[in-house]
């Protein structure tokens, strides 16, 4: 959608999309604005989609996104939303960072969505501020940018600089934007269009596992899974896990069997291996460091467990994914 020069009352939004981003994150930005325009009966939002080079951005799902032009220091409007995904160094070099630094002054809100937070941090825009990242990257993000106060919130608004931790938190962030600028009734109407009845606050924590209704239906099981999430690098025995979750080991085993069809031990191991798989595929960490982060004291036992789950050793998997 191109900007209408006669448009006065709505917000001008510039969306910068990088290759290897998630189509879900892009949709979580675009569709709330489209729906807000629909329920209001007028253009509350107008937007442009730009890329770093002016070429279509190929997303992780293989869909190319047509853009309106190239992102440069000439970009201006009310909101600047930067959506990033994998391999940022390949898609957003020094000229991109320089353009982001220069044109940030021309927007009332600058948001880093999913891995877009890394670009805001690399540009120095969030130094001394609070920000968030996707839960897979929180630890590495905090280590990479010690001048940024990193929180595990769904999204963070610190002055004009906003960050979100994934597709669903981005939807919440867009509802927050709509509520802030156009009122709660419009935001509620937009959420209702998408049958989105689990609207979250910014400060809600990002979960590793999306439990949905399970937290209401079986809070004891949910409590045990949340404990597993917090102890992936130092796994508890199932007896200790059950004790800390306030139930007997036998009851915990029955709950897992009934709700998930798996033992708590196997589910715990699967969570740890999923975390390891992401680190093997998406980071340059050594295999030994990944083993430690996923709770394996022995490199050989980690390799065996990984190969049993994914069919290849961690090292072979990494070479194949590269």
C-alpha positions as CSV (number, residue, x, y, z in Angstrom):
1,X,0.0,0.0,0.0
2,X,1.5,3.3,-1.0
3,X,1.2,6.5,1.1
4,X,-1.6,8.9,0.2
5,X,-0.3,12.4,0.4
6,X,-3.7,13.7,1.5
7,X,-3.9,11.2,4.4
8,X,-3.8,13.2,7.7
9,X,-5.4,11.4,10.6
10,X,-4.0,7.9,10.4
11,X,-0.5,6.6,11.1
12,X,2.2,6.1,8.5
13,X,4.0,2.8,9.1
14,X,7.2,1.7,7.4
15,X,7.9,-2.0,7.6
16,X,11.4,-3.3,6.8
17,X,11.4,-7.0,6.1
18,X,14.7,-9.0,5.9
19,X,15.1,-12.3,4.1
20,X,14.8,-15.4,6.2
21,X,12.2,-13.8,8.4
22,X,9.0,-15.5,9.5
23,X,5.8,-15.1,7.6
24,X,3.9,-15.3,10.9
25,X,5.8,-12.2,12.2
26,X,5.0,-10.3,9.1
27,X,1.3,-11.3,9.3
28,X,1.2,-10.3,13.0
29,X,2.2,-6.8,11.9
30,X,0.1,-6.4,8.8
31,X,-3.2,-8.0,9.6
32,X,-4.0,-6.1,12.9
33,X,-3.5,-2.9,10.9
34,X,-5.7,-4.1,8.0
35,X,-8.4,-5.2,10.5
36,X,-8.2,-1.9,12.4
37,X,-8.9,-0.1,9.1
38,X,-11.8,-2.4,8.5
39,X,-13.5,-2.0,11.8
40,X,-13.0,1.7,11.9
41,X,-14.3,2.2,8.3
42,X,-11.4,4.4,7.5
43,X,-7.6,4.2,7.1
44,X,-6.2,4.3,10.6
45,X,-3.0,2.9,9.2
46,X,-1.1,3.3,5.9
47,X,2.0,1.3,5.3
48,X,5.0,0.7,3.1
49,X,7.0,-2.5,3.0
50,X,10.7,-2.0,2.3
51,X,13.8,-4.3,2.1
52,X,17.5,-3.7,2.5
53,X,18.1,-3.8,-1.2
54,X,14.7,-3.0,-2.7
55,X,14.3,-6.7,-3.9
56,X,11.6,-9.1,-2.8
57,X,12.4,-10.7,0.6
58,X,12.4,-14.5,0.5
59,X,11.0,-15.7,3.9
60,X,11.8,-18.9,5.7
61,X,8.7,-20.6,4.3
62,X,9.9,-19.9,0.7
63,X,7.4,-17.2,0.0
64,X,8.9,-14.0,-1.6
65,X,7.4,-10.8,-0.3
66,X,7.1,-7.9,-2.8
67,X,8.3,-4.6,-1.5
68,X,7.7,-0.9,-2.3
69,X,11.3,0.1,-2.3
70,X,14.7,0.1,-0.6
71,X,15.2,1.1,3.0
72,X,17.3,4.2,3.3
73,X,17.8,7.4,5.4
74,X,14.9,8.9,3.4
75,X,12.4,6.7,5.1
76,X,10.0,8.6,7.3
77,X,6.7,8.2,9.1
78,X,5.2,7.5,12.5
79,X,6.2,3.9,13.2
80,X,9.2,2.0,11.9
81,X,8.9,-1.8,12.3
82,X,12.0,-3.9,11.5
83,X,11.4,-7.6,11.1
84,X,14.5,-9.9,11.2
85,X,15.0,-13.6,11.1
86,X,18.0,-15.8,10.5
87,X,21.5,-14.8,9.2
88,X,21.2,-11.1,10.0
89,X,24.9,-10.5,9.2
90,X,24.3,-11.7,5.7
91,X,21.2,-9.5,5.1
92,X,21.9,-6.4,7.1
93,X,25.4,-5.1,6.9
94,X,27.0,-1.8,7.9
95,X,25.0,0.4,5.4
96,X,21.7,-1.0,6.8
97,X,22.8,-0.3,10.4
98,X,23.9,3.2,9.4
99,X,20.5,3.9,7.7
100,X,18.7,2.6,10.8
101,X,20.7,4.8,13.1
102,X,20.1,7.9,10.9
103,X,16.4,7.5,10.2
104,X,15.3,6.4,13.7
105,X,15.0,10.1,14.6
106,X,12.3,10.5,12.0
107,X,9.8,8.1,13.7
108,X,7.9,8.3,17.0
109,X,8.3,4.5,17.5
110,X,11.0,2.2,16.3
111,X,10.3,-1.5,16.9
112,X,12.6,-4.6,16.5
113,X,10.4,-7.6,15.8
114,X,11.8,-11.1,16.4
115,X,15.5,-10.9,15.5
116,X,15.0,-7.2,14.6
117,X,15.9,-6.5,18.3
118,X,19.5,-7.5,17.4
119,X,19.6,-4.7,14.7
120,X,18.3,-2.1,17.2
121,X,21.0,-3.3,19.6
122,X,23.8,-3.3,17.0
123,X,22.9,0.2,16.0
124,X,23.2,1.3,19.7
125,X,19.6,2.6,19.7
126,X,18.7,0.6,22.8
127,X,21.9,1.1,24.9
128,X,20.9,1.8,28.4
129,X,17.3,0.7,27.7
130,X,15.2,-2.4,28.3
131,X,14.5,-4.8,25.5
132,X,13.5,-8.4,24.8
133,X,14.3,-11.1,22.2
134,X,12.8,-14.4,21.2
135,X,13.2,-16.8,24.2
136,X,15.6,-19.0,22.1
137,X,18.1,-16.1,21.9
138,X,17.6,-14.3,25.3
139,X,20.8,-15.5,26.9
140,X,22.9,-14.9,23.8
141,X,21.3,-11.5,23.3
142,X,22.1,-10.5,26.9
143,X,25.7,-11.6,26.6
144,X,26.1,-9.8,23.2
145,X,24.8,-6.5,24.5
146,X,25.7,-5.9,28.2
147,X,24.5,-2.3,27.9
148,X,20.9,-3.5,27.3
149,X,18.7,-4.6,30.1
150,X,17.2,-7.8,28.8
151,X,13.8,-9.1,30.0
152,X,12.0,-12.3,29.1
153,X,8.8,-10.4,28.5
154,X,6.5,-10.9,25.5
155,X,7.2,-7.4,24.3
156,X,8.9,-4.4,25.8
157,X,8.2,-0.7,25.2
158,X,11.0,1.6,26.5
159,X,10.3,5.1,25.3
160,X,10.1,5.1,21.5
161,X,12.0,1.8,21.2
162,X,9.9,-1.3,21.2
163,X,11.0,-5.0,20.9
164,X,8.9,-8.2,20.7
165,X,9.9,-11.8,21.2
166,X,8.1,-13.6,18.3
167,X,5.0,-13.8,16.2
168,X,2.4,-14.0,18.9
169,X,4.0,-11.4,21.1
170,X,4.1,-9.1,18.0
171,X,0.4,-9.5,17.6
172,X,0.0,-8.4,21.3
173,X,2.3,-5.5,20.6
174,X,0.2,-4.4,17.6
175,X,-3.0,-4.6,19.7
176,X,-1.2,-2.5,22.3
177,X,-0.3,0.1,19.6
178,X,-3.9,0.1,18.4
179,X,-5.3,0.5,22.0
180,X,-2.8,3.3,22.8
181,X,-3.5,5.3,19.7
182,X,-7.2,4.5,18.9
183,X,-8.7,3.1,22.1
184,X,-9.6,-0.2,23.7
185,X,-12.8,-0.7,21.7
186,X,-10.9,-0.8,18.4
187,X,-8.3,-3.1,19.8
188,X,-11.0,-5.4,21.2
189,X,-12.7,-5.5,17.8
190,X,-9.4,-6.3,16.0
191,X,-8.7,-9.2,18.5
192,X,-12.2,-10.5,18.0
193,X,-11.8,-10.6,14.2
194,X,-9.0,-13.1,14.7
195,X,-10.8,-14.9,17.6
196,X,-7.9,-13.9,19.7
197,X,-9.2,-14.2,23.2
198,X,-5.9,-14.8,25.0
199,X,-4.5,-11.2,24.8
200,X,-1.4,-10.9,26.9
201,X,0.3,-8.0,28.7
202,X,3.7,-6.8,27.7
203,X,5.2,-8.2,30.9
204,X,3.9,-11.7,30.6
205,X,6.8,-14.1,30.3
206,X,7.6,-15.9,27.1
207,X,7.1,-19.6,27.6
208,X,9.2,-22.3,26.0
209,X,6.1,-24.5,25.7
210,X,2.8,-23.0,24.7
211,X,0.5,-24.8,27.1
212,X,-2.7,-23.1,26.0
213,X,-5.7,-24.4,28.1
214,X,-3.6,-27.0,29.9
215,X,-2.7,-24.5,32.6
216,X,-6.3,-24.1,33.5
217,X,-7.3,-27.8,33.0
218,X,-4.3,-29.4,34.7
219,X,-2.3,-26.8,36.6
220,X,-0.1,-29.5,38.4
221,X,1.0,-30.8,35.0
222,X,1.7,-27.3,33.7
223,X,3.7,-26.5,36.8
224,X,5.9,-29.6,36.2
225,X,6.5,-28.6,32.6
226,X,7.4,-25.0,33.6
227,X,9.9,-26.5,36.1
228,X,11.4,-28.6,33.3
229,X,11.8,-25.5,31.1
230,X,13.7,-23.7,33.9
231,X,16.1,-26.5,34.5
232,X,17.1,-27.7,31.0
233,X,20.8,-27.1,31.8
234,X,20.6,-28.8,35.2
235,X,17.9,-31.5,34.9
236,X,16.3,-32.8,38.1
237,X,15.5,-36.4,38.8
238,X,11.8,-37.1,38.2
239,X,11.4,-37.7,42.0
240,X,12.9,-34.3,42.7
241,X,10.8,-32.7,40.0
242,X,7.6,-34.2,41.4
243,X,8.5,-33.0,44.9
244,X,9.2,-29.4,43.8
245,X,5.9,-29.5,41.8
246,X,4.0,-30.5,44.9
247,X,2.9,-34.0,43.9
248,X,4.0,-37.6,44.2
249,X,6.2,-39.2,41.4
250,X,3.4,-41.7,40.7
251,X,0.8,-39.0,40.2
252,X,3.1,-37.0,38.0
253,X,3.7,-40.1,35.8
254,X,0.0,-40.7,35.5
255,X,-0.7,-37.1,34.5
256,X,1.9,-37.2,31.7
257,X,0.6,-40.6,30.5
258,X,-3.0,-39.3,30.4
259,X,-2.4,-35.9,28.9
260,X,0.6,-36.4,26.7
261,X,1.0,-40.1,26.2
262,X,4.6,-40.0,27.3
263,X,6.6,-40.4,30.5
264,X,7.9,-37.3,32.3
265,X,11.4,-38.5,31.8
266,X,11.1,-38.9,28.1
267,X,9.3,-35.5,27.8
268,X,12.0,-33.8,29.8
269,X,14.7,-35.4,27.6
270,X,12.8,-34.3,24.5
271,X,12.7,-30.7,25.7
272,X,16.5,-30.7,26.3
273,X,17.2,-32.2,22.9
274,X,14.9,-29.7,21.2
275,X,16.9,-26.9,22.8
276,X,20.1,-28.5,21.8
277,X,18.8,-29.0,18.2
278,X,18.1,-25.2,17.9
279,X,21.6,-24.4,19.2
280,X,23.3,-26.9,16.8
281,X,21.3,-25.5,13.8
282,X,21.2,-21.8,14.5
283,X,24.4,-20.9,16.4
284,X,28.2,-21.3,16.2
285,X,28.5,-22.6,19.8
286,X,30.8,-25.6,20.2
287,X,29.1,-29.0,20.5
288,X,30.5,-29.3,24.0
289,X,29.0,-26.0,25.1
290,X,25.6,-27.0,23.6
291,X,25.8,-30.3,25.5
292,X,26.3,-28.4,28.8
293,X,23.5,-26.0,28.1
294,X,21.1,-28.8,27.5
295,X,22.1,-30.7,30.6
296,X,24.6,-33.3,29.4
297,X,27.8,-33.8,31.4
298,X,29.2,-36.2,28.8
299,X,29.7,-35.3,25.2
300,X,29.3,-38.9,24.1
301,X,26.0,-39.4,25.9
302,X,24.8,-36.1,24.3
303,X,25.8,-37.3,20.9
304,X,24.1,-40.7,21.3
305,X,20.8,-39.1,22.6
306,X,20.9,-36.5,19.7
307,X,21.5,-39.1,17.1
308,X,18.7,-41.3,18.5
309,X,16.3,-38.4,18.3
310,X,17.4,-36.8,14.9
311,X,19.1,-39.6,13.1
312,X,22.6,-37.9,12.9
313,X,25.2,-36.8,15.4
314,X,25.2,-33.1,16.3
315,X,28.3,-32.4,14.3
316,X,27.0,-34.1,11.2
317,X,23.6,-32.4,11.6
318,X,25.4,-29.0,11.8
319,X,27.4,-29.7,8.6
320,X,24.2,-30.7,6.8
321,X,22.3,-27.6,7.9
322,X,25.1,-25.4,6.8
